[in-house]
Amino acid sequence: MELQVADIQLTTEELEAMLDRAASRGAKQALASIGLLDDNAHKDLTEMRNLLDAWRETRKSIWTTTIKVITVSVLTFIAGAVWMHLNK
């Protein structure tokens, strides 16, 4: 016996329940495929967020330090040039 789409009748509640089950199953499969379905998943995600925050902070510090080094270098060059000009 072959079912036709026209033969199937679902209520809104049945359709929503079926979609919820499918979405839940798909989410579990997706999490399992990346190794985040176990009991340590929350800990892993927290650790990943902490690592990402640390990386962002490090990147910000690197830029800040680079700008400071460039500024000090330029000011040192200017001070040296002024000192050499005054000692002529």
SULKA-V957467 format. One record per residue. N is the residue number from 1. RES is the residue in three letters. PHI is phi in whole degrees, -180 to 180 (NA if undefined). Layout:
((N | RES | PHI) (N | RES | PHI))
This chain:
((1 | MET | NA) (2 | GLU | -108) (3 | LEU | -92) (4 | GLN | -101) (5 | VAL | -58) (6 | ALA | -67) (7 | ASP | -79) (8 | ILE | -97) (9 | GLN | -126) (10 | LEU | -123) (11 | THR | -79) (12 | THR | -59) (13 | GLU | -65) (14 | GLU | -66) (15 | LEU | -64) (16 | GLU | -64) (17 | ALA | -63) (18 | MET | -65) (19 | LEU | -66) (20 | ASP | -62) (21 | ARG | -63) (22 | ALA | -66) (23 | ALA | -65) (24 | SER | -63) (25 | ARG | -62) (26 | GLY | -65) (27 | ALA | -64) (28 | LYS | -64) (29 | GLN | -66) (30 | ALA | -64) (31 | LEU | -64) (32 | ALA | -64) (33 | SER | -68) (34 | ILE | -108) (35 | GLY | 78) (36 | LEU | -119) (37 | LEU | -105) (38 | ASP | -84) (39 | ASP | -69) (40 | ASN | -90) (41 | ALA | -60) (42 | HIS | -62) (43 | LYS | -62) (44 | ASP | -63) (45 | LEU | -65) (46 | THR | -62) (47 | GLU | -64) (48 | MET | -65) (49 | ARG | -65) (50 | ASN | -63) (51 | LEU | -64) (52 | LEU | -65) (53 | ASP | -62) (54 | ALA | -64) (55 | TRP | -63) (56 | ARG | -63) (57 | GLU | -66) (58 | THR | -64) (59 | ARG | -61) (60 | LYS | -64) (61 | SER | -64) (62 | ILE | -62) (63 | TRP | -63) (64 | THR | -61) (65 | THR | -64) (66 | THR | -61) (67 | ILE | -63) (68 | LYS | -63) (69 | VAL | -63) (70 | ILE | -63) (71 | THR | -62) (72 | VAL | -64) (73 | SER | -63) (74 | VAL | -64) (75 | LEU | -64) (76 | THR | -65) (77 | PHE | -62) (78 | ILE | -64) (79 | ALA | -63) (80 | GLY | -64) (81 | ALA | -65) (82 | VAL | -65) (83 | TRP | -62) (84 | MET | -66) (85 | HIS | -69) (86 | LEU | -75) (87 | ASN | -90) (88 | LYS | -73))
